[in-house]
Amino acid sequence: MRLPWWGVLCVMLGTLPVLLLFDHFGKLALARPTLFSVATIAITVAMRWKLRRRVWFWMTIVAFAALHVALILSVPWTDTWIPALAIAPVLIADSYAMLWAISLVARRMGEPTTANEG
């Protein structure tokens, strides 16, 4: 997956209002985990985009979003710098966990499990 230059520009410009909103309410420390959660969920949705017409898929994504909101609000976050090498494994594990759960729900709903069957 690769974004075109205008996609990268849109992402960069889209983060600015989020940062300003959190800064306005004095919760700037919540901006980074919120943006990372949104990005991780968006990438996971993009990876399983072929399931977009399934109601159960979107219900699962909403459940993940609710879990992320609960996590963001329950952890005392800091606004100090954290290296990307420390954050990336957590985001990858989060995405893998969501992909695994989606595959479990898909199997439960009787969806094909391989790309050739879809």
Secondary structure, 3 states (H helix, E strand, C coil): CCCCHHHHHHHHHHHHHHHHHHHHCCCHHHHHHHHHHHHHHHHHHHHCHHHCCCHHHHHHHHHHHHHHHHHHHHCCCCCCCCCHHHHHHHHHHHHHHHHHHHHHHHHHCCCCCCCCCC
